[in-house]
Amino acid sequence: MVILVSCKSWLTSGEIWPRGKGNSEMKHNMTEQLKRIRKAYDLIVEQYHEGIDPFDKIPSELRSSPDFKTFQESTGQINCGAADVREYLEPKPEMRFLDAGCSANLFNYRLDKWPSTYYGVDISPSLIKAMERFVVREDVSIGGLWVRDLSKLPFKDNFFHIASVIGVFEYCTLEYINIALFELHRVLKPQSRVVLDIPNEKHPHYHLMLKVEEELGRPHIAFSRLGFDKILQSLFHIRRIDSSQVMLKYFVETAKQISKKS
């Protein structure tokens, strides 16, 4: 049976942010961004039930551009169900798998068919409810689904064996990413494997992706890759990076245990 934890007040969980006027403003800006992203993904569920393709809302001049079709086709490999993700994570029956920012991955890629036990977390209540209905309709066995953002995960320390964070961090500030990665590290066991991604600014479709996401109500927040890598390497070992696609895909492993933040 799927457990749906009600959407706790991540909008007011200020204790996870450093204090100070500047940090208060950053927290406010990120709170507003989270609201936008939640609203955009809730809308996608509504459009799906109405038989509306979200891409139909994108201006025709953008959809008719030479690169648009190629861009759409290339995004098929940017998901946690991709072959290289499964190959790296090596899911096994005794493993718990965290899909952080799960969207409709459970339905789209049938991640319940992996030998590991699936747990999904997403900021969109509508997406989680849709996945709940799918689980009941198909009599799917999983670990659970939660409405939550990544700054405060509802799991105990060292709970998961493997995880993915795909299509999430492009919407976040480095300050938020720092908190989210620390929280992700907390719930993972030592030497857990993780796949995550960020935008690839050097890819020819990068600017097209930004425009498409903007039209879908999901604006990206620009940040330094160097800054991201610095945060990531303080918590994880980077095993390899795939830079062939519009999203840089990191294949990492949890580093040694670290002390909790005060």
C-alpha positions as CSV (number, residue, x, y, z in Angstrom):
1,M,0.0,0.0,0.0
2,V,1.3,3.4,-0.9
3,I,1.7,6.0,1.9
4,L,1.1,9.6,0.9
5,V,2.6,12.0,3.4
6,S,0.7,15.3,3.2
7,C,2.6,18.3,1.9
8,K,4.5,19.5,4.9
9,S,5.3,23.2,5.1
10,W,8.6,23.2,3.2
11,L,7.6,26.8,2.4
12,T,8.3,27.7,6.1
13,S,11.1,25.3,7.0
14,G,13.5,28.2,7.5
15,E,15.7,26.4,10.0
16,I,17.5,24.8,7.0
17,W,18.7,28.1,5.7
18,P,21.5,30.2,7.2
19,R,20.3,33.3,9.0
20,G,20.9,36.8,7.8
21,K,19.3,39.4,5.6
22,G,20.9,38.2,2.4
23,N,20.1,34.6,3.1
24,S,16.5,35.5,4.0
25,E,16.2,37.0,0.5
26,M,17.7,33.9,-1.1
27,K,15.3,31.7,0.8
28,H,12.3,33.9,-0.3
29,N,13.4,33.8,-4.0
30,M,13.8,30.0,-3.9
31,T,10.5,29.6,-2.2
32,E,8.8,31.5,-5.0
33,Q,10.7,29.4,-7.6
34,L,9.5,26.2,-5.9
35,K,5.9,27.5,-6.1
36,R,6.4,28.1,-9.9
37,I,7.8,24.7,-10.5
38,R,5.1,23.0,-8.5
39,K,2.4,24.9,-10.3
40,A,3.9,24.1,-13.7
41,Y,4.0,20.3,-13.0
42,D,0.5,20.3,-11.5
43,L,-0.6,21.9,-14.8
44,I,0.9,19.1,-16.8
45,V,-1.2,16.6,-15.0
46,E,-4.3,18.7,-15.6
47,Q,-3.4,19.0,-19.3
48,Y,-2.8,15.2,-19.6
49,H,-6.4,14.5,-18.3
50,E,-7.7,17.0,-20.8
51,G,-5.8,15.5,-23.7
52,I,-3.6,18.5,-24.1
53,D,0.0,18.2,-25.2
54,P,2.0,20.8,-23.2
55,F,4.3,21.3,-26.2
56,D,1.3,22.5,-28.2
57,K,1.4,25.7,-26.0
58,I,4.9,26.5,-27.2
59,P,5.0,29.2,-29.9
60,S,4.9,27.8,-33.4
61,E,8.1,29.7,-34.4
62,L,10.0,27.8,-31.7
63,R,8.4,24.4,-32.5
64,S,9.2,24.9,-36.2
65,S,12.9,25.7,-35.6
66,P,15.3,23.2,-37.2
67,D,16.7,22.0,-33.8
68,F,13.4,21.5,-32.0
69,K,12.6,18.0,-33.3
70,T,16.2,16.9,-32.6
71,F,16.0,18.4,-29.2
72,Q,12.8,16.5,-28.4
73,E,14.2,13.2,-29.6
74,S,17.4,13.7,-27.6
75,T,15.5,14.2,-24.3
76,G,14.5,10.5,-24.4
77,Q,17.8,9.7,-22.8
78,I,17.5,12.3,-20.1
79,N,15.5,10.3,-17.5
80,C,16.1,7.9,-14.7
81,G,14.8,5.0,-16.8
82,A,17.6,5.3,-19.3
83,A,19.8,2.3,-19.9
84,D,23.0,3.9,-18.6
85,V,21.3,4.9,-15.4
86,R,20.1,1.4,-14.6
87,E,23.4,-0.1,-15.7
88,Y,25.3,2.2,-13.2
89,L,22.9,1.9,-10.3
90,E,22.8,-1.9,-10.6
91,P,19.5,-2.3,-8.7
92,K,19.1,-5.5,-6.7
93,P,16.2,-7.1,-4.8
94,E,17.5,-6.0,-1.3
95,M,18.0,-2.4,-2.4
96,R,15.8,0.7,-1.7
97,F,15.8,3.1,-4.7
98,L,15.1,6.8,-4.2
99,D,13.7,8.7,-7.2
100,A,14.1,12.3,-6.0
101,G,12.0,14.6,-8.2
102,C,10.1,11.6,-9.4
103,S,7.5,13.2,-11.7
104,A,5.7,10.4,-13.6
105,N,8.8,8.2,-13.9
106,L,7.2,5.3,-12.2
107,F,4.5,5.2,-14.9
108,N,6.6,6.2,-17.8
109,Y,9.5,3.9,-17.3
110,R,7.9,1.2,-15.0
111,L,10.5,1.5,-12.4
112,D,8.5,-0.8,-10.2
113,K,9.8,-3.6,-12.5
114,W,13.3,-3.0,-11.3
115,P,14.4,-5.6,-8.7
116,S,15.0,-2.8,-6.2
117,T,12.1,-1.2,-4.1
118,Y,10.9,2.1,-5.5
119,Y,10.4,5.3,-3.4
120,G,9.3,8.5,-5.1
121,V,9.4,12.1,-3.9
122,D,8.1,15.1,-5.8
123,I,7.1,18.7,-5.2
124,S,3.9,18.3,-7.2
125,P,0.9,17.0,-5.3
126,S,-0.9,16.4,-8.6
127,L,1.9,14.2,-9.9
128,I,2.0,12.2,-6.7
129,K,-1.8,11.7,-6.7
130,A,-1.6,10.5,-10.3
131,M,1.1,8.0,-9.4
132,E,-1.0,6.8,-6.5
133,R,-3.9,6.1,-8.8
134,F,-1.6,4.3,-11.1
135,V,-0.2,2.1,-8.3
136,V,-3.8,1.2,-7.2
137,R,-5.0,0.6,-10.7
138,E,-2.1,-1.6,-11.7
139,D,-1.7,-3.2,-8.2
140,V,1.9,-2.1,-8.1
141,S,4.2,-2.9,-5.2
142,I,6.5,0.0,-4.2
143,G,8.0,1.5,-1.0
144,G,5.9,4.7,-1.1
145,L,5.3,8.2,-2.6
146,W,5.8,11.5,-0.9
147,V,5.0,15.1,-1.7
148,R,8.1,16.9,-0.6
149,D,10.9,19.1,-1.9
150,L,14.5,17.9,-1.6
151,S,15.6,20.1,1.3
152,K,14.0,18.0,4.0
153,L,13.5,14.3,3.0
154,P,11.1,12.2,5.2
155,F,13.5,9.3,5.6
156,K,15.9,8.2,8.3
157,D,19.7,8.3,7.9
158,N,21.4,5.7,5.7
159,F,18.1,4.4,4.4
160,F,18.7,4.1,0.6
161,H,21.1,2.1,-1.4
162,I,20.8,3.9,-4.8
163,A,19.2,7.1,-6.0
164,S,18.6,9.4,-9.0
165,V,18.0,13.1,-9.2
166,I,17.2,13.8,-12.8
167,G,15.7,17.1,-14.1
168,V,15.6,18.9,-10.8
169,F,18.7,21.0,-10.1
170,E,18.2,23.2,-13.1
171,Y,15.4,25.0,-11.2
172,C,17.5,25.6,-8.1
173,T,20.0,28.0,-6.7
174,L,23.4,26.8,-5.6
175,E,22.5,27.5,-2.0
176,Y,19.4,25.3,-2.2
177,I,21.4,22.6,-4.1
178,N,23.9,22.6,-1.2
179,I,21.1,21.9,1.2
180,A,19.5,19.3,-1.0
181,L,22.8,17.4,-1.7
182,F,23.6,17.3,2.0
183,E,20.1,15.9,2.7
184,L,20.4,13.4,-0.1
185,H,23.8,12.3,1.4
186,R,22.1,11.9,4.8
187,V,19.5,9.4,3.6
188,L,22.0,7.3,1.6
189,K,24.1,4.5,2.8
190,P,27.9,4.7,2.5
191,Q,29.1,3.9,-1.1
192,S,25.6,4.3,-2.5
193,R,25.5,5.0,-6.2
194,V,23.6,8.1,-7.5
195,V,22.9,9.6,-10.9
196,L,22.1,13.3,-11.2
197,D,22.2,16.0,-13.8
198,I,22.5,19.7,-14.5
199,P,22.2,21.7,-17.7
200,N,25.1,21.4,-20.2
201,E,25.8,25.0,-21.2
202,K,28.2,23.9,-24.0
203,H,25.6,21.8,-25.7
204,P,24.1,23.2,-29.0
205,H,20.6,22.8,-27.7
206,Y,21.2,24.5,-24.4
207,H,19.6,27.8,-25.2
208,L,16.7,26.1,-27.0
209,M,16.0,24.1,-23.8
210,L,16.0,27.3,-21.8
211,K,13.4,28.8,-24.1
212,V,11.2,25.7,-24.0
213,E,11.3,25.4,-20.2
214,E,10.5,29.1,-19.9
215,E,7.4,28.6,-22.1
216,L,6.3,25.7,-19.9
217,G,6.5,27.9,-16.8
218,R,9.7,26.2,-15.5
219,P,12.4,28.9,-15.7
220,H,16.0,27.7,-15.0
221,I,18.3,29.4,-12.5
222,A,21.8,29.8,-13.8
223,F,24.7,28.8,-11.6
224,S,28.3,28.0,-11.9
225,R,29.2,24.5,-12.8
226,L,32.5,25.0,-10.9
227,G,30.4,25.9,-7.8
228,F,28.2,22.9,-8.3
229,D,31.1,20.5,-8.7
230,K,32.7,21.9,-5.5
231,I,29.5,21.2,-3.5
232,L,29.1,17.8,-5.1
233,Q,32.7,16.7,-4.5
234,S,32.4,17.6,-0.8
235,L,29.8,14.8,-0.4
236,F,30.3,12.4,-3.3
237,H,33.0,10.8,-5.5
238,I,32.4,11.6,-9.1
239,R,33.0,8.4,-11.1
240,R,32.2,9.8,-14.5
241,I,30.4,12.5,-16.4
242,D,28.5,12.2,-19.6
243,S,28.6,15.5,-21.5
244,S,27.2,14.2,-24.8
245,Q,23.6,15.5,-24.1
246,V,21.9,18.8,-23.2
247,M,22.0,17.8,-19.6
248,L,25.3,16.8,-18.0
249,K,24.9,13.5,-16.3
250,Y,26.9,12.7,-13.2
251,F,27.5,9.2,-12.0
252,V,28.6,9.5,-8.4
253,E,29.0,7.5,-5.2
254,T,28.6,8.7,-1.6
255,A,31.8,9.7,0.1
256,K,32.7,9.0,3.7
257,Q,30.2,9.8,6.5
258,I,30.1,13.5,7.5
259,S,28.9,15.3,10.5
260,K,25.4,16.8,10.5
261,K,25.1,20.5,10.0
262,S,24.4,22.5,13.2
